[in-house]
């Protein structure tokens, strides 16, 4: 069994309130969940309206598949024009851990 996690530190564009922030972050989280069957949520900077951290996790029996899905998730978030991807943190836990 392999477990992979990603955390995306995002700078949001022209957002002036927490309500506007939710309207940007929620569709990203929903698309990650729908397209790639990952567990995803906003996990940090909940009180800041121009910053967000989205975390996701995936479990797989195949390390190659896990890495491929995490790469696709990263590309999806990086391609969103309404956010700037400041950093990505990737963790990979395998059978040897």
HELIX and SHEET records of a PDB file:
HELIX    1   1 UNK A   18  UNK A   36  1                                  19    
HELIX    2   2 UNK A   63  UNK A   78  1                                  16    
SHEET    1   A 4 UNK A  39  UNK A  44  0                                        
SHEET    2   A 4 UNK A  51  UNK A  60 -1                                        
SHEET    3   A 4 UNK A   2  UNK A  12 -1                                        
SHEET    4   A 4 UNK A  83  UNK A  93 -1                                        
END                                                                             
